[in-house]
Amino acid sequence: MSESLTARIRDRLGVGWLTPSQKQVWENVQRFDGPLHRVINIYGAAGTGKTFLGWLMERLNYATYSTWMKPSKPLSPRLILDDMAPDRSFTRSFRSLVDQYHVQQLILLSRNRVDELAMPAFELGITEDDIEVFRANLYRHLDIVIPEMDVMNYQIVHQIVLDNLI
């Protein structure tokens, strides 16, 4: 994604930008908030909006967003780690961050479900309705027009558009 488009989206994002699938995951994250669920996982294919959801949680002061390679000291009660590997031993090594950073929860973003059945995990996918909301948001907020498409072509077009715009 081009840096200027990323910045434009981050500057304008809000709950109104969420697609129906992202709203469902956001509601599940809020339901599983707290000490009983110290680590949760949001997973899905590239382009489904996991990073976008992480940015939104940071914008709402719900969580501090960072990548797993450079976890930053959280300013919020929750820490998001993006681009996590789904390996059980790898993700377990990050559990110590809950105590180290004095956060109530880690939110792991990954392409595949983390290999730990006891960990709450929420899959983020793409539906036809999600594509329509995505297209409408780009037009409404950024004056970018994307032609109609189906789910099968969405990820290809999504990546091309975001890599080549602006």
C-alpha positions as CSV (number, residue, x, y, z in Angstrom):
1,M,0.0,0.0,0.0
2,S,1.4,3.4,-0.9
3,E,2.5,5.5,2.1
4,S,0.3,8.5,1.2
5,L,-2.8,6.3,0.8
6,T,-2.1,4.6,4.1
7,A,-1.7,8.0,5.8
8,R,-4.9,9.3,4.2
9,I,-6.9,6.2,5.4
10,R,-5.4,6.3,8.9
11,D,-6.2,10.1,9.2
12,R,-9.8,9.5,8.4
13,L,-10.6,6.1,9.8
14,G,-13.4,5.5,12.3
15,V,-16.0,2.9,13.3
16,G,-18.0,4.0,10.3
17,W,-15.3,2.5,8.0
18,L,-15.8,-1.0,9.3
19,T,-17.2,-3.6,6.9
20,P,-19.9,-6.0,8.2
21,S,-17.3,-8.7,8.8
22,Q,-15.0,-6.3,10.6
23,K,-17.9,-5.1,12.8
24,Q,-18.6,-8.7,13.8
25,V,-15.0,-9.3,14.8
26,W,-14.8,-5.9,16.6
27,E,-17.9,-6.9,18.6
28,N,-16.3,-10.2,19.5
29,V,-13.1,-8.6,20.6
30,Q,-15.1,-6.4,23.0
31,R,-17.0,-9.3,24.3
32,F,-13.8,-11.2,25.1
33,D,-12.1,-8.3,26.8
34,G,-10.6,-8.7,30.2
35,P,-8.5,-10.9,32.4
36,L,-10.1,-14.2,31.5
37,H,-8.8,-13.8,28.0
38,R,-5.3,-12.5,28.3
39,V,-4.5,-13.3,24.7
40,I,-6.8,-13.4,21.7
41,N,-6.3,-14.0,18.0
42,I,-7.7,-12.2,14.9
43,Y,-6.8,-14.1,11.8
44,G,-7.6,-14.0,8.1
45,A,-6.1,-13.8,4.6
46,A,-4.1,-10.9,3.4
47,G,-6.4,-7.9,2.6
48,T,-9.2,-8.8,4.9
49,G,-8.6,-5.8,7.1
50,K,-6.8,-7.1,10.2
51,T,-4.3,-4.3,10.2
52,F,-7.0,-1.8,9.6
53,L,-8.9,-3.1,12.6
54,G,-5.7,-2.8,14.6
55,W,-5.3,0.8,13.5
56,L,-8.9,1.5,14.5
57,M,-8.5,0.0,17.9
58,E,-5.4,2.3,18.4
59,R,-7.4,5.3,17.1
60,L,-10.1,4.6,19.7
61,N,-7.5,4.3,22.5
62,Y,-8.7,0.7,22.9
63,A,-5.2,-0.8,22.3
64,T,-1.7,0.1,21.2
65,Y,-0.8,-1.1,17.8
66,S,2.7,-2.6,16.9
67,T,4.2,-5.4,14.9
68,W,5.5,-8.5,16.5
69,M,9.1,-7.7,15.5
70,K,9.1,-4.4,17.4
71,P,6.6,-4.5,20.3
72,S,6.3,-1.1,21.7
73,K,5.5,-0.1,25.3
74,P,1.7,0.2,25.2
75,L,-0.1,3.4,26.1
76,S,-3.4,1.5,26.3
77,P,-4.6,-1.4,28.4
78,R,-4.2,-3.7,25.4
79,L,-1.4,-4.4,23.0
80,I,-1.9,-5.5,19.4
81,L,0.9,-7.4,17.7
82,D,0.5,-7.6,13.9
83,D,2.0,-10.2,11.5
84,M,2.2,-12.9,14.1
85,A,3.3,-16.4,13.1
86,P,0.6,-18.9,14.1
87,D,3.1,-21.3,15.7
88,R,2.0,-22.3,19.3
89,S,5.5,-22.0,20.9
90,F,6.2,-18.7,19.1
91,T,2.9,-17.1,20.3
92,R,3.4,-18.5,23.8
93,S,6.7,-16.7,24.1
94,F,4.8,-13.4,23.8
95,R,2.4,-14.1,26.7
96,S,5.1,-12.7,29.1
97,L,4.4,-9.3,27.5
98,V,1.1,-9.2,29.4
99,D,2.9,-9.0,32.7
100,Q,6.0,-7.2,31.4
101,Y,4.0,-4.3,30.0
102,H,1.2,-4.5,32.6
103,V,-1.5,-4.8,30.0
104,Q,-4.7,-6.7,30.4
105,Q,-4.7,-8.3,27.0
106,L,-2.6,-9.1,23.9
107,I,-4.4,-9.1,20.5
108,L,-2.5,-11.2,18.0
109,L,-3.1,-10.5,14.3
110,S,-2.1,-13.3,11.9
111,R,-2.9,-14.8,8.5
112,N,-3.7,-18.2,10.0
113,R,-5.3,-19.2,13.3
114,V,-2.8,-19.5,16.1
115,D,-2.2,-23.1,16.9
116,E,-3.8,-23.0,20.4
117,L,-7.3,-24.2,20.8
118,A,-7.9,-22.6,24.2
119,M,-7.1,-19.1,22.8
120,P,-10.2,-17.2,21.6
121,A,-9.8,-16.7,17.8
122,F,-11.9,-14.7,15.4
123,E,-11.7,-15.2,11.6
124,L,-11.9,-12.2,9.4
125,G,-13.2,-12.9,5.9
126,I,-14.6,-11.0,3.0
127,T,-18.2,-11.0,1.7
128,E,-20.0,-9.2,-1.1
129,D,-21.3,-6.8,1.5
130,D,-17.8,-6.1,2.7
131,I,-16.7,-5.2,-0.8
132,E,-19.5,-2.8,-1.2
133,V,-18.8,-1.1,2.1
134,F,-15.1,-0.9,1.2
135,R,-15.8,0.6,-2.2
136,A,-18.3,3.1,-0.7
137,N,-15.8,4.2,2.0
138,L,-13.0,4.8,-0.5
139,Y,-15.4,6.9,-2.6
140,R,-17.1,8.7,0.4
141,H,-13.9,9.6,2.2
142,L,-11.2,9.7,-0.4
143,D,-13.0,10.2,-3.8
144,I,-11.5,7.0,-5.1
145,V,-13.7,5.0,-7.5
146,I,-13.2,1.2,-7.7
147,P,-15.2,-0.8,-10.3
148,E,-17.7,-3.4,-9.1
149,M,-16.2,-6.8,-8.4
150,D,-16.9,-10.1,-6.8
151,V,-15.2,-11.7,-3.9
152,M,-12.9,-13.8,-6.1
153,N,-11.5,-10.7,-7.7
154,Y,-11.5,-8.5,-4.6
155,Q,-8.2,-9.4,-3.2
156,I,-6.3,-9.0,-6.5
157,V,-7.9,-5.7,-7.2
158,H,-7.6,-4.6,-3.6
159,Q,-3.8,-5.1,-3.6
160,I,-3.3,-3.6,-7.1
161,V,-5.4,-0.5,-6.1
162,L,-3.6,0.0,-2.8
163,D,-0.2,-0.5,-4.2
164,N,-0.6,1.8,-7.2
165,L,-2.8,4.7,-6.0
166,I,-1.5,8.1,-5.1
